Amino acid sequence: MLDVQVRVADGTTIVSVHGEVDMASAPQLQTALEEAQRGGKPLVVDMSEVGFLGSAGLSVLLVVTEAAGAEGVRVVASEAVRRPIELTGLDKMLAVYDSLDAALAVGTSAS
């Protein structure tokens, strides 16, 4: 089961994801991320509480990142999320952070 919550903090949209991202739940995640992007604010995807990230979830992250353009998407990764990202080489395309604070700090230091 996947639980996705969206909130805005200091001008950044934060999408918190809890559970497992697999073929069944990836469309739910993609819908939530696409809706969050419509606000035009920087996007942080907090996946620190995700226990499994399958190839469908990797695909969603890639699609959303490409759609974000220069602003990009920041991903907070649990070990279960970081491992498939690194194994597939997507860590070269995705901005991956160890904590929500680290991901949010990027936005404040740039402005």
C-alpha positions, 0 to 999 in steps of 0.5 A: 500500500502506498501513502502519498502526502503533499505539502508546501513549505518555504516555497517548495512542494514536498511530496512525502511517500510511504510504503512500496512503489511497485507496478501497482502503486507507481501510477498513483505516485506519478499522478501525485507528482504531476499534480504537485509539479503544476504549482510551479514550485521546486519539488522535493520527493521525500522517499525516506519511508519507502521500503521498496522501489521497483522499476516502475517507480524508477520510471516515474522518477525519471519522467517527472525529473525530465518534465521538471526541466532546469528546476529539477526534482530533489529525491530524499532516498531511503537505502531501499530507494538509493540502491536501485537508483545507483544500480541503474545509474539514475543517480547521475540524472536524479538529485539524491539526498540523504535527508529532507533537511539536506534537500530543502537546504539546496533551495535556500542556498541557491536563492 
